[in-house]
């Protein structure tokens, strides 16, 4: 049974315009092993600039977009489709990030439709799931994660796509640990990831569950990356603020090291 690919992903959120994206690419040091995927999610206006700069230095970094609409085209001012993202050179799409859910009110059904659209465009959805502080204190971790994952991965068309070989990445991001300086312990991360892996096994197949990377995201820094990445069931990290600095992001990549998993 195959093991998941290791992944280090950086979500820039609403930071780094085209000029800053070029400077980042020029300064990025890349200690990347062959069994590691590195992905950056810049703002859409910086995508082309970052892509050109990374290609100029032949950097082995893939790009994704932070958000897509579920429709392929139409009168949706300010939106982009998964097909447009693919044409621009994206390979990945963040879907269901906590900020999209909490600030912009995205529902589980909207997340499901976006994942469908990402699959249709033959891109890789990075499905973000996670509980708020209130939900955690109420011991609702498994309820929340099961609902968010189940909205997308419960048996049906998505299962068929995944079993046919289309890739999905799941990112566990405890909302209470995003941008707060608080970080889940390795045991906390392992507990959540183990639950998610079990649900994937139940709703898809053992082989699909085994090869699906599950990332941890929530105040990941160079100082804690190695410890988090050594935890069972943690296949990589989704980095926020620490991905904005090329030195910091490079140190997190180096923390993965060869043969971590």
N, C-alpha and C positions, 0 to 999 in steps of 0.2 A: 504494500500500500504506500503510495507516494506521500511525501511530506510537503507541507506548504512552502511556497517561496517566502523568503524573508523580505520585508518591505520597510523602508524608511520614507515617509511621506511628509512634506511640509506644506501647510495651509497658510498662505500669506494673508488671507482675509482681505480687508480693504487697506492694504499697505503696499508700498513700492510701485511707483509709476514706471513708465517705460525706461527712463534714464536710470533709476535706481535698480531696475531689473538687470540692465546691462552691466552695471557696476558689480552687482551680486555675482553674476555669471563669471565675470573676469576674475573675481577674487576667490571663487569657490575652489577648494582643494578636494580632490575626490579619491579617498582611499576605499574604493569600492571593489568588493570581491565578486566573482562571477555568479555566485548564487544569491546575490542581493539586488533587489529592485529599488531604485531611488526615484521618487516622483515629487514634482513640485506643482502646486496649485496657485498660480498667480492670479491677480485680478484680470478680467478679460481684456482690458485695455493694454495690459503689459504682456500679454501672451505672445504676440508676434515678436516683440523685442527680445524677450527672454529666449524664445525658441531660436532665433537667429544667432544670439550670442552663444548659446550652448552648442549649437551646431558648428559654429566657427572654431571652437576649441575641441570639437569632437568629444564632448562630455557625455558619458553614458547616463543621462538623466531623462526620464520620460516626463511628459507634461499632462496635466489634467485641468479641468475647469471646475469652478466651485459650485456651479448651479446650472441647471437647464430647465426649460419648460417641457411639459409632457407632450405638447403638440409639435408636429413637424414644421409648421409654418402658420402664419395668420396675423391678425391684428392684436398683437400682444406687445405693446410698446415697452422697451427696455429688456425684453427677454431674448434668449438665444435657444436654439434647439440642439438636441444631441447630434443631429446630422451636421449642423453648422460647426459644432465643436470638433467633430471627426474630420471635416474638410479642412479646418484650421490646423490640424495636426495633433489634437488631443488624443490620448489613449485611455484616460480615466475621467470619471466624473464623481465628485462628492454628492451624495444624496442623503437627505435627512439629517444634516448637521444640526446640532442642538440649537445653534443660533437661528437657523432657518425655522426650526420648530418653535422655539421660545419667542423670538422677536417677530417673525413674519407669519406665525400661526399655521405653519404647514401641518397638515393632518397625516395620519398613517396612510389614508387612501391616496392622497396626493403623492406621497413618497412612493407608494407602489406603482402608480402610473408613470412616475419619472424613471423608476428602475426599468419598467417595461420599455420605455423610450430609449434608454441607454443601451439596453440589450439589442433593440431593433437596429441601432446605429453601429452595432458590433464594437461597442466600447465596454470598458470594465467599470461597473458601479462600485463605489466605495460606500457601503451602507453604514451610516453612523447611528448608533443606538446608545442609550444611557439614561440613568435616572437622576432626578433632581435631589437636592439635600432632603427635602421633605419626604420624598418617596423612599429614600434610603432609610431615614429615621423610622419610617412606618413599616420597615421590613418588606418593601414591595419590589425589591430588586428584580427577582425572577419574574414577577407579574409584568413589570414594565418591559424588561428585555424580551420576554416571550411575546408580548403583544406587538412590539415594534418589529422584531424579526419575523414573526409569524405573518404580519401584514404583507410581507414581501416574499417569504420563502416557504410558506405553507404549501402543501402539495397542489400541483396544478402546472400551469404553463412555465413558471419560473423553474420548478423542479426539473421539467423536461429539458429546458435550456441548459441548466447546470449539469445534468447528467449527460447531456450531449457534448459537454466540454466547454461551454461558455463560462468565463471566470467571474467570480464575485469575490470582493473583499469586504469583510465586516470590520468596523472600527468601534470598539467599546470606548465611549468617552463619558465618564461620570460627570454630569453637568456641574456638580458641586466642586469639581477640581479643575475647571477650565478657566484660566486667567485669574485664579484666586491665590495661586501659590501653594494650594493644598494638592497633595498627590495621593492617589490610592497606593497602598502598600503593594508589594509584589503578591502577597497572599490575597489581597482584595482583587487585584487584576486576574489572578489565576482562577479565583472562584467564579467571577463573571464570565471569563473566557471558557472555562470548563462547561458552564451551563449553556453558553451559546453553541459550543461544539456539539453538545449532546442534542440540542434542538435541531441543528443541522443534520446530524446523523439520523434523527427520527423523521425529519421532513424531506430529506433528499435520499442519500445513500451513504453507507460508511466510507466509500471511496471519495465521494464528493466532499463530505465533511472533513476528511483527513487532508485533502489538498487545498481547502479554503483558508487563506490567511486571515487571522484575527489579530487586529492591531489594538494597542492601547493608546489612547489620547487623553491628555489632561495634565497640563503643566509639566511636560517632558522637557528636561534640560540635560546638558552634558553631564552634570553631576549625578543625575539619577538614572540615566539611560541604560547603563550597563546592568544595574541591579534589576530594573524592570524587564529588560530583554532576557535576563537569565531565568525569569520565572516560568514555570511550566505553562504551556498553552499560549504564551505570548510570542507571536510570530513577527512582530515589528511594532513600529510606533507611528502615530500621527501627531506631528509636532506643530504647534502654533507659533507663539512669539519667538521661540528659540530658533525657528527656521528663517527668520528675517535677517539674521547675521550669518554671513558665509562661514566664519570661523566656528561659531557655535554649532551650526548645522553640520559642518564637516566633522567636528568632534563627536557628534551624536552618531554619524555614519560610522566613524572609526570604532565607536563603542560596540557596534554589532559584532565586528570581527569575523574572521572566517570560522565556519563551523560552529556558530553559536547554537543553532538548533540541532 
